[in-house]
Amino acid sequence: MHGLAGRDDVKCYPLLNFIYADGHRMLSVGGMIGDEDDCRKLDTLNRRQLPFLRKSIDKDPFQIRVPLLTRKERMHLDGAMPCHASWRPSEFEMKNEDFEAYREIYPYFPAYTEMLL
């Protein structure tokens, strides 16, 4: 393998530009190193199915709105996802805007566990 040193046919292609707040306002950016063939493949991606993809890491960030949920509320919501647009949880109250925000991000929402051994 030759690696990237001395290769003029590759460059960095932006893919992600997220802005969110989980206490402090955060920005996450990411991309891919590739050649023109990789760039053409990126252009064929269905951006309706992947609305978070970005062609720039410094413009138009995808805003992630994270609703405040308890672990129990999140488990209940996750058990119902994906759901019909009219479905709402009956076990607890949730603002419609928070529910819609969660429906958008639930597949990508990380799950963390703290364990004491």
Backbone as JSON, one array per atom type, in Angstrom:
{
  "sequence": "MHGLAGRDDVKCYPLLNFIYADGHRMLSVGGMIGDEDDCRKLDTLNRRQLPFLRKSIDKDPFQIRVPLLTRKERMHLDGAMPCHASWRPSEFEMKNEDFEAYREIYPYFPAYTEMLL",
  "N": [[0.84, -1.19, 0.0], [0.44, 2.23, -0.71], [-0.39, 4.32, 0.79], [-1.42, 7.69, 1.66], [0.5, 9.56, 1.14], [2.03, 11.58, -1.22], [0.01, 11.28, -3.09], [-1.95, 12.76, -5.45], [-4.5, 12.5, -6.27], [-6.48, 12.36, -4.37], [-8.73, 13.79, -1.97], [-10.28, 15.57, 0.77], [-13.62, 14.97, 1.46], [-16.39, 16.61, 2.62], [-18.86, 15.39, 4.92], [-20.44, 15.43, 7.25], [-21.95, 17.75, 9.49], [-22.78, 18.73, 12.35], [-24.76, 20.4, 14.77], [-25.46, 20.83, 18.15], [-26.81, 20.64, 21.5], [-26.07, 19.46, 24.6], [-26.04, 20.36, 27.11], [-23.69, 22.09, 26.88], [-23.21, 24.09, 23.97], [-22.43, 22.39, 21.03], [-20.35, 21.38, 18.27], [-19.94, 19.14, 15.68], [-17.99, 17.79, 13.15], [-17.31, 16.02, 10.1], [-15.74, 13.93, 7.63], [-14.62, 12.36, 4.56], [-11.82, 10.81, 3.13], [-11.04, 10.58, -0.22], [-11.22, 9.72, -3.76], [-12.08, 11.02, -7.06], [-13.91, 9.15, -8.02], [-15.02, 8.18, -5.66], [-16.27, 10.52, -4.87], [-18.25, 10.78, -6.83], [-19.82, 8.58, -6.12], [-20.72, 9.42, -3.62], [-22.39, 11.46, -4.44], [-24.54, 10.06, -5.39], [-25.98, 9.21, -3.24], [-29.02, 8.89, -1.39], [-30.29, 11.67, -0.31], [-32.61, 12.36, 0.92], [-33.23, 10.25, 2.56], [-31.08, 10.41, 4.18], [-30.88, 12.94, 5.75], [-29.06, 14.39, 7.22], [-26.63, 14.54, 5.95], [-24.02, 16.57, 4.67], [-22.52, 18.86, 2.38], [-20.66, 20.61, 3.1], [-18.47, 21.64, 5.7], [-18.6, 23.93, 7.05], [-20.89, 25.4, 6.67], [-24.45, 25.71, 6.98], [-25.22, 23.8, 9.21], [-26.49, 20.62, 10.38], [-29.04, 20.61, 12.58], [-29.33, 19.12, 15.65], [-31.82, 18.37, 17.76], [-32.24, 17.58, 20.96], [-34.49, 16.1, 22.96], [-35.29, 16.3, 26.46], [-35.37, 13.42, 28.27], [-36.38, 10.81, 30.47], [-34.73, 7.7, 31.32], [-36.59, 5.63, 31.37], [-38.73, 6.75, 29.9], [-37.5, 7.03, 27.42], [-36.94, 4.34, 26.78], [-39.55, 3.4, 26.49], [-40.42, 4.93, 24.29], [-38.55, 4.08, 22.33], [-39.33, 1.42, 22.05], [-41.61, 1.7, 20.57], [-40.86, 2.7, 18.17], [-40.06, 2.39, 14.66], [-42.84, 4.61, 14.32], [-46.31, 5.33, 13.57], [-47.24, 8.51, 12.24], [-49.25, 9.71, 13.74], [-49.19, 8.54, 16.23], [-48.82, 8.76, 19.75], [-47.22, 8.77, 22.96], [-49.0, 7.28, 25.65], [-48.46, 6.85, 28.24], [-47.04, 8.88, 29.45], [-46.69, 12.48, 29.47], [-45.75, 14.5, 26.71], [-44.31, 17.09, 24.91], [-45.39, 18.0, 21.66], [-43.47, 18.98, 19.86], [-41.1, 18.03, 21.02], [-41.54, 15.3, 20.78], [-41.58, 14.97, 17.97], [-38.98, 15.78, 17.39], [-37.56, 13.7, 18.63], [-38.44, 11.51, 17.12], [-37.09, 12.01, 14.76], [-34.39, 11.68, 15.43], [-34.04, 9.26, 16.77], [-32.91, 6.82, 15.61], [-30.21, 7.31, 15.63], [-29.49, 8.07, 18.12], [-27.35, 7.87, 20.78], [-26.83, 5.27, 23.2], [-26.04, 5.01, 26.54], [-24.55, 3.35, 29.3], [-24.03, 3.1, 32.72], [-22.03, 1.23, 34.81], [-21.36, -0.48, 37.81], [-18.96, -2.54, 39.0]],
  "CA": [[0.0, 0.0, 0.0], [1.21, 3.46, -0.81], [-0.9, 5.33, 1.71], [-1.84, 8.93, 1.04], [1.65, 10.41, 0.84], [2.36, 11.69, -2.63], [-1.14, 11.06, -3.98], [-2.63, 14.0, -5.82], [-5.85, 12.2, -6.74], [-7.43, 12.26, -3.26], [-8.97, 14.97, -1.16], [-11.26, 15.36, 1.83], [-15.0, 15.31, 1.09], [-17.23, 16.8, 3.81], [-20.06, 14.56, 5.02], [-21.25, 15.72, 8.44], [-21.8, 19.04, 10.15], [-23.85, 18.7, 13.35], [-24.74, 21.33, 15.89], [-26.38, 20.32, 19.17], [-26.5, 21.07, 22.86], [-26.43, 18.54, 25.67], [-25.47, 21.14, 28.21], [-22.97, 23.14, 26.17], [-23.39, 24.05, 22.52], [-21.36, 21.59, 20.44], [-20.29, 21.25, 16.83], [-19.18, 17.97, 15.23], [-17.85, 17.74, 11.7], [-16.63, 14.81, 9.65], [-15.66, 13.76, 6.19], [-14.03, 11.14, 4.03], [-10.75, 11.01, 2.15], [-11.31, 9.74, -1.37], [-10.9, 10.25, -5.08], [-13.24, 11.48, -7.83], [-14.88, 8.05, -8.09], [-15.72, 8.21, -4.37], [-17.12, 11.71, -4.89], [-19.44, 10.45, -7.65], [-20.64, 7.68, -5.32], [-21.39, 10.24, -2.61], [-23.45, 12.23, -5.09], [-25.68, 9.19, -5.68], [-26.69, 8.88, -2.0], [-30.36, 9.45, -1.25], [-30.21, 12.66, 0.76], [-33.89, 12.39, 1.66], [-33.11, 9.23, 3.6], [-29.94, 10.8, 5.02], [-30.98, 14.4, 5.72], [-27.97, 14.99, 7.98], [-25.42, 14.67, 5.13], [-23.7, 17.93, 4.27], [-21.4, 19.0, 1.45], [-19.78, 21.63, 3.65], [-18.32, 21.52, 7.14], [-18.66, 25.25, 7.68], [-22.15, 26.07, 6.35], [-25.7, 24.98, 7.11], [-25.12, 22.58, 10.02], [-27.7, 19.88, 10.71], [-29.3, 20.86, 14.0], [-29.88, 17.99, 16.4], [-32.56, 18.83, 18.94], [-32.34, 16.42, 21.85], [-35.44, 16.33, 24.06], [-34.93, 15.74, 27.76], [-36.18, 12.24, 28.57], [-35.84, 9.85, 31.44], [-34.39, 6.42, 30.7], [-37.84, 4.88, 31.2], [-39.46, 7.34, 28.78], [-36.8, 6.7, 26.19], [-37.17, 2.92, 26.5], [-40.92, 3.28, 26.0], [-40.46, 5.47, 22.93], [-37.79, 3.21, 21.44], [-40.13, 0.22, 21.8], [-42.69, 2.02, 19.63], [-40.29, 3.26, 16.93], [-40.7, 3.55, 14.05], [-44.27, 4.64, 14.6], [-47.17, 6.13, 12.71], [-47.13, 9.94, 12.55], [-50.27, 10.14, 14.7], [-49.0, 7.88, 17.52], [-48.23, 9.51, 20.86], [-47.19, 7.94, 24.17], [-50.11, 7.53, 26.57], [-47.96, 6.62, 29.6], [-46.48, 10.12, 29.97], [-46.92, 13.64, 28.62], [-44.6, 14.94, 25.96], [-44.63, 18.14, 23.95], [-45.37, 17.51, 20.29], [-42.18, 19.33, 19.23], [-40.11, 17.1, 21.55], [-41.8, 13.99, 20.19], [-41.14, 15.01, 16.57], [-37.51, 15.82, 17.42], [-37.08, 12.36, 18.96], [-38.71, 10.64, 15.97], [-36.06, 12.26, 13.75], [-33.03, 11.29, 15.82], [-33.93, 8.02, 17.56], [-32.0, 5.76, 15.13], [-28.82, 7.73, 15.8], [-29.33, 8.52, 19.49], [-26.52, 6.88, 21.47], [-27.27, 4.76, 24.5], [-24.92, 4.82, 27.45], [-24.88, 2.67, 30.53], [-23.0, 3.16, 33.75], [-22.07, 0.0, 35.58], [-20.42, -0.63, 38.9], [-18.63, -3.96, 39.14]],
  "C": [[0.88, 1.24, 0.0], [0.75, 4.52, 0.17], [-1.31, 6.58, 0.95], [-0.69, 9.82, 0.62], [1.93, 10.4, -0.66], [1.22, 11.46, -3.59], [-1.86, 12.38, -4.22], [-4.09, 13.77, -6.17], [-6.87, 12.07, -5.61], [-7.57, 13.6, -2.56], [-10.03, 14.64, -0.12], [-12.62, 15.84, 1.35], [-15.83, 15.43, 2.36], [-18.46, 15.9, 3.76], [-21.0, 15.02, 6.13], [-20.92, 17.09, 9.0], [-22.98, 19.15, 11.1], [-23.66, 19.82, 14.37], [-25.81, 20.86, 16.88], [-25.97, 20.86, 20.52], [-26.98, 20.0, 23.82], [-25.86, 19.1, 26.96], [-24.77, 22.34, 27.61], [-23.22, 22.98, 24.68], [-22.17, 23.38, 21.89], [-21.48, 21.59, 18.92], [-19.43, 20.03, 16.52], [-19.16, 17.97, 13.72], [-17.11, 16.46, 11.32], [-16.65, 14.72, 8.15], [-14.97, 12.47, 5.83], [-12.91, 11.52, 3.06], [-11.0, 10.05, 1.01], [-10.91, 10.41, -2.66], [-12.19, 10.65, -5.8], [-14.32, 10.39, -7.93], [-15.7, 7.99, -6.79], [-16.69, 9.39, -4.32], [-18.39, 11.44, -5.69], [-20.38, 9.51, -6.88], [-21.39, 8.45, -4.23], [-22.55, 11.01, -3.21], [-24.68, 11.39, -5.4], [-26.48, 8.83, -4.43], [-28.05, 9.58, -1.95], [-30.37, 10.4, -0.05], [-31.53, 12.85, 1.48], [-33.87, 11.37, 2.79], [-32.0, 9.56, 4.59], [-29.88, 12.33, 5.11], [-29.85, 15.12, 6.46], [-26.69, 15.14, 7.15], [-25.24, 16.1, 4.68], [-22.52, 17.92, 3.32], [-20.41, 20.06, 1.92], [-19.66, 21.41, 5.16], [-18.37, 22.87, 7.83], [-19.93, 26.03, 7.36], [-23.32, 25.14, 6.63], [-25.59, 23.7, 7.94], [-26.49, 21.93, 10.23], [-27.91, 20.05, 12.21], [-29.96, 19.63, 14.61], [-30.54, 18.57, 17.65], [-32.83, 17.61, 19.8], [-33.32, 16.73, 22.97], [-34.95, 15.68, 25.35], [-35.9, 14.62, 28.11], [-35.54, 11.45, 29.69], [-35.5, 8.57, 30.69], [-35.65, 5.61, 30.42], [-38.66, 5.42, 30.03], [-38.81, 6.97, 27.45], [-37.0, 5.23, 25.82], [-38.56, 2.7, 25.94], [-41.02, 3.78, 24.56], [-39.73, 4.56, 21.95], [-38.56, 1.94, 21.1], [-41.24, 0.44, 20.8], [-42.16, 2.49, 18.28], [-39.96, 2.15, 15.95], [-42.21, 3.48, 14.26], [-45.01, 5.5, 13.58], [-47.11, 7.59, 13.16], [-48.13, 10.4, 13.61], [-50.09, 9.52, 16.09], [-48.37, 8.83, 18.52], [-48.21, 8.61, 22.08], [-48.36, 8.29, 25.08], [-49.65, 7.4, 28.02], [-47.37, 7.87, 30.25], [-46.75, 11.25, 28.98], [-45.62, 14.05, 27.95], [-45.04, 15.99, 24.97], [-44.51, 17.58, 22.54], [-44.03, 17.8, 19.61], [-41.05, 18.43, 19.74], [-40.27, 15.71, 20.94], [-41.29, 13.94, 18.75], [-39.61, 15.04, 16.49], [-36.95, 14.43, 17.7], [-37.3, 11.4, 17.79], [-37.64, 10.81, 14.9], [-34.72, 11.66, 14.14], [-32.91, 9.91, 16.45], [-33.0, 6.97, 16.95], [-30.53, 6.07, 15.41], [-28.5, 8.1, 17.24], [-28.52, 7.49, 20.26], [-27.12, 6.47, 22.82], [-26.04, 4.48, 25.35], [-25.41, 4.13, 28.71], [-23.71, 2.83, 31.5], [-23.14, 1.92, 34.6], [-21.02, 0.05, 36.68], [-20.18, -2.12, 39.08], [-18.0, -4.24, 40.47]]
}
